Structure formats: C-alpha cells, structure tokens
C-alpha cells in the first residue's frame, strides 16, 4: 500500500532540515557528509533526489553555486514552525485535539528532572499570564 503524502517532513527530510538549521547554506555533499557523521550513510544521488523533492515541496530553496558547480541549499521552513505543525498534528491525530492529554502523556512517558519541571512551570505560568491579558 502506498504511503499517503504528508505536509510534514519525512524522517530524512527532517534530518536534512536540522543540518541546514544549524548551518546554511550547504551543498548536497556537505549535507551527505553530515548525515554520515550522524550515522545515516546515503548515496550522493539519494541526497540529491531528496533535496530536489524538498525544493518541490517548498521546504528548502536551491541557490546558485557560489563557486564551482555545486548548488547550495537553504531552509525555507523554521524549526519552530515545523515543530509546532508536527506537534499540532500529533495532538489532533493521537489525542483528539487535547493538548492537555498530550502533556499528561509526556509526564507519564518521560522522566523529568527538577530543572525541567521548573522550566515547564515557568512556561505554564507565562501562558496563564498571556491568557489573562487577552481577557
């Protein structure tokens, strides 16, 4: 059965975006080398094919070569936008739209140290202040 197209990046596309978010623009060879360092060895043609699909999807832009013949690639999506979109999709599909259910599930599934809990508390408190301002 064919996989349905998603508006969100695939696992490989997300790995490539993470590389580009750290440092861009980069050539396909630079991206391939970085993927290899992160444990994902791919043929150069596979990286080029994936990058072209990402251009077609509007995830990255292909820039003219600065020197030589290699095109460079730059992300068109921000890490925050991709993260928000993917989390929103998860909330809708898995938790029937309940962000509360997602948060409770995270507390159950992940061990959080005191520092992480303090940061979460600060984020919740800020959200409460923001909601109070809107009323």
mmCIF file of the C-alpha atoms, coordinates in Angstrom:
data_MODEL
# 
_entry.id   MODEL 
# 
loop_
_atom_site.group_PDB 
_atom_site.id 
_atom_site.type_symbol 
_atom_site.label_atom_id 
_atom_site.label_alt_id 
_atom_site.label_comp_id 
_atom_site.label_asym_id 
_atom_site.label_entity_id 
_atom_site.label_seq_id 
_atom_site.pdbx_PDB_ins_code 
_atom_site.Cartn_x 
_atom_site.Cartn_y 
_atom_site.Cartn_z 
_atom_site.occupancy 
_atom_site.B_iso_or_equiv 
_atom_site.pdbx_formal_charge 
_atom_site.auth_seq_id 
_atom_site.auth_comp_id 
_atom_site.auth_asym_id 
_atom_site.auth_atom_id 
_atom_site.pdbx_PDB_model_num 
ATOM 1   C CA . UNK A 1 1   ? 0.000  0.000  0.000  1.00 0.00 ? 1   UNK A CA 1 
ATOM 2   C CA . UNK A 1 2   ? 1.391  3.428  -0.946 1.00 0.00 ? 2   UNK A CA 1 
ATOM 3   C CA . UNK A 1 3   ? 2.192  5.853  1.819  1.00 0.00 ? 3   UNK A CA 1 
ATOM 4   C CA . UNK A 1 4   ? -0.007 8.942  1.891  1.00 0.00 ? 4   UNK A CA 1 
ATOM 5   C CA . UNK A 1 5   ? 1.699  12.264 1.304  1.00 0.00 ? 5   UNK A CA 1 
ATOM 6   C CA . UNK A 1 6   ? 2.176  14.362 4.416  1.00 0.00 ? 6   UNK A CA 1 
ATOM 7   C CA . UNK A 1 7   ? 2.539  18.091 4.646  1.00 0.00 ? 7   UNK A CA 1 
ATOM 8   C CA . UNK A 1 8   ? 5.229  17.494 7.257  1.00 0.00 ? 8   UNK A CA 1 
ATOM 9   C CA . UNK A 1 9   ? 8.827  16.475 6.582  1.00 0.00 ? 9   UNK A CA 1 
ATOM 10  C CA . UNK A 1 10  ? 9.711  12.790 6.443  1.00 0.00 ? 10  UNK A CA 1 
ATOM 11  C CA . UNK A 1 11  ? 12.346 11.482 8.836  1.00 0.00 ? 11  UNK A CA 1 
ATOM 12  C CA . UNK A 1 12  ? 15.155 12.055 6.295  1.00 0.00 ? 12  UNK A CA 1 
ATOM 13  C CA . UNK A 1 13  ? 13.834 15.475 5.313  1.00 0.00 ? 13  UNK A CA 1 
ATOM 14  C CA . UNK A 1 14  ? 13.727 16.442 8.980  1.00 0.00 ? 14  UNK A CA 1 
ATOM 15  C CA . UNK A 1 15  ? 17.339 15.294 9.452  1.00 0.00 ? 15  UNK A CA 1 
ATOM 16  C CA . UNK A 1 16  ? 18.367 17.427 6.469  1.00 0.00 ? 16  UNK A CA 1 
ATOM 17  C CA . UNK A 1 17  ? 16.432 20.417 7.779  1.00 0.00 ? 17  UNK A CA 1 
ATOM 18  C CA . UNK A 1 18  ? 18.141 20.067 11.178 1.00 0.00 ? 18  UNK A CA 1 
ATOM 19  C CA . UNK A 1 19  ? 21.518 20.169 9.436  1.00 0.00 ? 19  UNK A CA 1 
ATOM 20  C CA . UNK A 1 20  ? 20.520 23.259 7.479  1.00 0.00 ? 20  UNK A CA 1 
ATOM 21  C CA . UNK A 1 21  ? 19.076 24.962 10.562 1.00 0.00 ? 21  UNK A CA 1 
ATOM 22  C CA . UNK A 1 22  ? 22.460 24.561 12.253 1.00 0.00 ? 22  UNK A CA 1 
ATOM 23  C CA . UNK A 1 23  ? 24.421 25.927 9.292  1.00 0.00 ? 23  UNK A CA 1 
ATOM 24  C CA . UNK A 1 24  ? 23.270 27.033 5.877  1.00 0.00 ? 24  UNK A CA 1 
ATOM 25  C CA . UNK A 1 25  ? 23.501 27.217 3.002  1.00 0.00 ? 25  UNK A CA 1 
ATOM 26  C CA . UNK A 1 26  ? 25.171 23.872 2.338  1.00 0.00 ? 26  UNK A CA 1 
ATOM 27  C CA . UNK A 1 27  ? 25.848 21.734 -0.706 1.00 0.00 ? 27  UNK A CA 1 
ATOM 28  C CA . UNK A 1 28  ? 24.428 18.236 -1.158 1.00 0.00 ? 28  UNK A CA 1 
ATOM 29  C CA . UNK A 1 29  ? 27.900 16.821 -0.478 1.00 0.00 ? 29  UNK A CA 1 
ATOM 30  C CA . UNK A 1 30  ? 28.212 18.747 2.795  1.00 0.00 ? 30  UNK A CA 1 
ATOM 31  C CA . UNK A 1 31  ? 24.750 17.552 3.829  1.00 0.00 ? 31  UNK A CA 1 
ATOM 32  C CA . UNK A 1 32  ? 25.613 13.964 2.882  1.00 0.00 ? 32  UNK A CA 1 
ATOM 33  C CA . UNK A 1 33  ? 28.841 14.136 4.912  1.00 0.00 ? 33  UNK A CA 1 
ATOM 34  C CA . UNK A 1 34  ? 26.971 15.490 7.934  1.00 0.00 ? 34  UNK A CA 1 
ATOM 35  C CA . UNK A 1 35  ? 24.290 12.798 7.623  1.00 0.00 ? 35  UNK A CA 1 
ATOM 36  C CA . UNK A 1 36  ? 27.079 10.211 7.548  1.00 0.00 ? 36  UNK A CA 1 
ATOM 37  C CA . UNK A 1 37  ? 28.623 11.676 10.711 1.00 0.00 ? 37  UNK A CA 1 
ATOM 38  C CA . UNK A 1 38  ? 25.214 11.333 12.361 1.00 0.00 ? 38  UNK A CA 1 
ATOM 39  C CA . UNK A 1 39  ? 25.010 7.658  11.389 1.00 0.00 ? 39  UNK A CA 1 
ATOM 40  C CA . UNK A 1 40  ? 22.953 7.917  8.199  1.00 0.00 ? 40  UNK A CA 1 
ATOM 41  C CA . UNK A 1 41  ? 25.091 6.777  5.246  1.00 0.00 ? 41  UNK A CA 1 
ATOM 42  C CA . UNK A 1 42  ? 23.381 7.514  1.952  1.00 0.00 ? 42  UNK A CA 1 
ATOM 43  C CA . UNK A 1 43  ? 24.433 7.587  -1.672 1.00 0.00 ? 43  UNK A CA 1 
ATOM 44  C CA . UNK A 1 44  ? 25.096 11.065 -3.015 1.00 0.00 ? 44  UNK A CA 1 
ATOM 45  C CA . UNK A 1 45  ? 22.294 10.603 -5.558 1.00 0.00 ? 45  UNK A CA 1 
ATOM 46  C CA . UNK A 1 46  ? 19.837 9.758  -2.778 1.00 0.00 ? 46  UNK A CA 1 
ATOM 47  C CA . UNK A 1 47  ? 20.637 13.023 -1.010 1.00 0.00 ? 47  UNK A CA 1 
ATOM 48  C CA . UNK A 1 48  ? 20.276 14.977 -4.265 1.00 0.00 ? 48  UNK A CA 1 
ATOM 49  C CA . UNK A 1 49  ? 16.928 13.303 -5.003 1.00 0.00 ? 49  UNK A CA 1 
ATOM 50  C CA . UNK A 1 50  ? 15.660 14.065 -1.504 1.00 0.00 ? 50  UNK A CA 1 
ATOM 51  C CA . UNK A 1 51  ? 16.816 17.672 -1.729 1.00 0.00 ? 51  UNK A CA 1 
ATOM 52  C CA . UNK A 1 52  ? 15.022 18.084 -5.069 1.00 0.00 ? 52  UNK A CA 1 
ATOM 53  C CA . UNK A 1 53  ? 11.823 16.714 -3.541 1.00 0.00 ? 53  UNK A CA 1 
ATOM 54  C CA . UNK A 1 54  ? 12.261 19.167 -0.671 1.00 0.00 ? 54  UNK A CA 1 
ATOM 55  C CA . UNK A 1 55  ? 12.632 22.021 -3.186 1.00 0.00 ? 55  UNK A CA 1 
ATOM 56  C CA . UNK A 1 56  ? 9.435  20.865 -4.914 1.00 0.00 ? 56  UNK A CA 1 
ATOM 57  C CA . UNK A 1 57  ? 7.616  20.776 -1.542 1.00 0.00 ? 57  UNK A CA 1 
ATOM 58  C CA . UNK A 1 58  ? 8.824  24.275 -0.630 1.00 0.00 ? 58  UNK A CA 1 
ATOM 59  C CA . UNK A 1 59  ? 10.903 23.081 2.330  1.00 0.00 ? 59  UNK A CA 1 
ATOM 60  C CA . UNK A 1 60  ? 14.277 24.281 1.008  1.00 0.00 ? 60  UNK A CA 1 
ATOM 61  C CA . UNK A 1 61  ? 15.468 26.576 -1.746 1.00 0.00 ? 61  UNK A CA 1 
ATOM 62  C CA . UNK A 1 62  ? 18.212 25.781 -4.198 1.00 0.00 ? 62  UNK A CA 1 
ATOM 63  C CA . UNK A 1 63  ? 20.732 28.591 -4.508 1.00 0.00 ? 63  UNK A CA 1 
ATOM 64  C CA . UNK A 1 64  ? 23.023 29.142 -7.437 1.00 0.00 ? 64  UNK A CA 1 
ATOM 65  C CA . UNK A 1 65  ? 26.559 27.839 -6.965 1.00 0.00 ? 65  UNK A CA 1 
ATOM 66  C CA . UNK A 1 66  ? 28.885 30.275 -5.210 1.00 0.00 ? 66  UNK A CA 1 
ATOM 67  C CA . UNK A 1 67  ? 31.953 28.607 -6.665 1.00 0.00 ? 67  UNK A CA 1 
ATOM 68  C CA . UNK A 1 68  ? 32.287 25.588 -8.892 1.00 0.00 ? 68  UNK A CA 1 
ATOM 69  C CA . UNK A 1 69  ? 29.265 23.563 -9.956 1.00 0.00 ? 69  UNK A CA 1 
ATOM 70  C CA . UNK A 1 70  ? 27.628 22.613 -6.655 1.00 0.00 ? 70  UNK A CA 1 
ATOM 71  C CA . UNK A 1 71  ? 24.240 24.067 -5.833 1.00 0.00 ? 71  UNK A CA 1 
ATOM 72  C CA . UNK A 1 72  ? 23.679 25.120 -2.243 1.00 0.00 ? 72  UNK A CA 1 
ATOM 73  C CA . UNK A 1 73  ? 20.516 24.626 -0.226 1.00 0.00 ? 73  UNK A CA 1 
ATOM 74  C CA . UNK A 1 74  ? 18.880 26.846 2.343  1.00 0.00 ? 74  UNK A CA 1 
ATOM 75  C CA . UNK A 1 75  ? 15.850 26.018 4.551  1.00 0.00 ? 75  UNK A CA 1 
ATOM 76  C CA . UNK A 1 76  ? 12.564 27.790 3.843  1.00 0.00 ? 76  UNK A CA 1 
ATOM 77  C CA . UNK A 1 77  ? 10.903 26.396 6.978  1.00 0.00 ? 77  UNK A CA 1 
ATOM 78  C CA . UNK A 1 78  ? 11.862 27.373 10.511 1.00 0.00 ? 78  UNK A CA 1 
ATOM 79  C CA . UNK A 1 79  ? 12.440 24.797 13.214 1.00 0.00 ? 79  UNK A CA 1 
ATOM 80  C CA . UNK A 1 80  ? 9.733  26.408 15.342 1.00 0.00 ? 80  UNK A CA 1 
ATOM 81  C CA . UNK A 1 81  ? 7.132  26.280 12.560 1.00 0.00 ? 81  UNK A CA 1 
ATOM 82  C CA . UNK A 1 82  ? 7.905  22.634 11.755 1.00 0.00 ? 82  UNK A CA 1 
ATOM 83  C CA . UNK A 1 83  ? 7.828  21.700 15.438 1.00 0.00 ? 83  UNK A CA 1 
ATOM 84  C CA . UNK A 1 84  ? 4.530  23.490 16.068 1.00 0.00 ? 84  UNK A CA 1 
ATOM 85  C CA . UNK A 1 85  ? 2.961  21.925 12.992 1.00 0.00 ? 85  UNK A CA 1 
ATOM 86  C CA . UNK A 1 86  ? 4.080  18.403 13.798 1.00 0.00 ? 86  UNK A CA 1 
ATOM 87  C CA . UNK A 1 87  ? 3.028  18.681 17.453 1.00 0.00 ? 87  UNK A CA 1 
ATOM 88  C CA . UNK A 1 88  ? -0.316 20.135 16.394 1.00 0.00 ? 88  UNK A CA 1 
ATOM 89  C CA . UNK A 1 89  ? -0.809 17.229 14.000 1.00 0.00 ? 89  UNK A CA 1 
ATOM 90  C CA . UNK A 1 90  ? 0.081  14.770 16.784 1.00 0.00 ? 90  UNK A CA 1 
ATOM 91  C CA . UNK A 1 91  ? -2.409 16.416 19.150 1.00 0.00 ? 91  UNK A CA 1 
ATOM 92  C CA . UNK A 1 92  ? -5.170 16.192 16.542 1.00 0.00 ? 92  UNK A CA 1 
ATOM 93  C CA . UNK A 1 93  ? -4.492 12.660 15.324 1.00 0.00 ? 93  UNK A CA 1 
ATOM 94  C CA . UNK A 1 94  ? -3.479 10.877 18.524 1.00 0.00 ? 94  UNK A CA 1 
ATOM 95  C CA . UNK A 1 95  ? -5.064 12.921 21.319 1.00 0.00 ? 95  UNK A CA 1 
ATOM 96  C CA . UNK A 1 96  ? -8.292 14.015 19.572 1.00 0.00 ? 96  UNK A CA 1 
ATOM 97  C CA . UNK A 1 97  ? -7.298 17.674 19.796 1.00 0.00 ? 97  UNK A CA 1 
ATOM 98  C CA . UNK A 1 98  ? -6.493 17.645 23.513 1.00 0.00 ? 98  UNK A CA 1 
ATOM 99  C CA . UNK A 1 99  ? -3.200 19.372 24.283 1.00 0.00 ? 99  UNK A CA 1 
ATOM 100 C CA . UNK A 1 100 ? -3.854 18.540 27.929 1.00 0.00 ? 100 UNK A CA 1 
ATOM 101 C CA . UNK A 1 101 ? -3.891 14.812 27.112 1.00 0.00 ? 101 UNK A CA 1 
ATOM 102 C CA . UNK A 1 102 ? -0.582 15.203 25.254 1.00 0.00 ? 102 UNK A CA 1 
ATOM 103 C CA . UNK A 1 103 ? 1.019  16.989 28.213 1.00 0.00 ? 103 UNK A CA 1 
ATOM 104 C CA . UNK A 1 104 ? -0.197 14.374 30.683 1.00 0.00 ? 104 UNK A CA 1 
ATOM 105 C CA . UNK A 1 105 ? 1.125  11.649 28.400 1.00 0.00 ? 105 UNK A CA 1 
ATOM 106 C CA . UNK A 1 106 ? 4.528  13.355 28.260 1.00 0.00 ? 106 UNK A CA 1 
ATOM 107 C CA . UNK A 1 107 ? 4.716  13.483 32.053 1.00 0.00 ? 107 UNK A CA 1 
ATOM 108 C CA . UNK A 1 108 ? 3.979  9.769  32.212 1.00 0.00 ? 108 UNK A CA 1 
ATOM 109 C CA . UNK A 1 109 ? 6.307  8.745  29.395 1.00 0.00 ? 109 UNK A CA 1 
ATOM 110 C CA . UNK A 1 110 ? 9.377  10.814 30.195 1.00 0.00 ? 110 UNK A CA 1 
ATOM 111 C CA . UNK A 1 111 ? 11.397 11.170 33.364 1.00 0.00 ? 111 UNK A CA 1 
ATOM 112 C CA . UNK A 1 112 ? 11.775 14.871 34.089 1.00 0.00 ? 112 UNK A CA 1 
ATOM 113 C CA . UNK A 1 113 ? 14.320 16.285 36.459 1.00 0.00 ? 113 UNK A CA 1 
ATOM 114 C CA . UNK A 1 114 ? 13.595 19.196 38.793 1.00 0.00 ? 114 UNK A CA 1 
ATOM 115 C CA . UNK A 1 115 ? 15.139 21.699 36.413 1.00 0.00 ? 115 UNK A CA 1 
ATOM 116 C CA . UNK A 1 116 ? 12.931 20.589 33.518 1.00 0.00 ? 116 UNK A CA 1 
ATOM 117 C CA . UNK A 1 117 ? 9.838  20.756 35.711 1.00 0.00 ? 117 UNK A CA 1 
ATOM 118 C CA . UNK A 1 118 ? 10.763 24.292 36.796 1.00 0.00 ? 118 UNK A CA 1 
ATOM 119 C CA . UNK A 1 119 ? 11.110 25.373 33.144 1.00 0.00 ? 119 UNK A CA 1 
ATOM 120 C CA . UNK A 1 120 ? 7.751  23.814 32.338 1.00 0.00 ? 120 UNK A CA 1 
ATOM 121 C CA . UNK A 1 121 ? 6.154  25.548 35.313 1.00 0.00 ? 121 UNK A CA 1 
ATOM 122 C CA . UNK A 1 122 ? 7.571  28.880 34.128 1.00 0.00 ? 122 UNK A CA 1 
ATOM 123 C CA . UNK A 1 123 ? 6.183  28.255 30.642 1.00 0.00 ? 123 UNK A CA 1 
ATOM 124 C CA . UNK A 1 124 ? 2.748  27.377 32.061 1.00 0.00 ? 124 UNK A CA 1 
ATOM 125 C CA . UNK A 1 125 ? 2.796  30.483 34.270 1.00 0.00 ? 125 UNK A CA 1 
ATOM 126 C CA . UNK A 1 126 ? 3.698  32.658 31.265 1.00 0.00 ? 126 UNK A CA 1 
ATOM 127 C CA . UNK A 1 127 ? 0.870  31.110 29.238 1.00 0.00 ? 127 UNK A CA 1 
ATOM 128 C CA . UNK A 1 128 ? -1.567 31.864 32.088 1.00 0.00 ? 128 UNK A CA 1 
ATOM 129 C CA . UNK A 1 129 ? -0.388 35.500 32.178 1.00 0.00 ? 129 UNK A CA 1 
ATOM 130 C CA . UNK A 1 130 ? -0.786 35.774 28.394 1.00 0.00 ? 130 UNK A CA 1 
ATOM 131 C CA . UNK A 1 131 ? -4.317 34.337 28.612 1.00 0.00 ? 131 UNK A CA 1 
ATOM 132 C CA . UNK A 1 132 ? -5.206 36.781 31.393 1.00 0.00 ? 132 UNK A CA 1 
ATOM 133 C CA . UNK A 1 133 ? -4.080 39.711 29.231 1.00 0.00 ? 133 UNK A CA 1 
ATOM 134 C CA . UNK A 1 134 ? -6.309 38.565 26.374 1.00 0.00 ? 134 UNK A CA 1 
ATOM 135 C CA . UNK A 1 135 ? -9.453 38.541 28.535 1.00 0.00 ? 135 UNK A CA 1 
# 
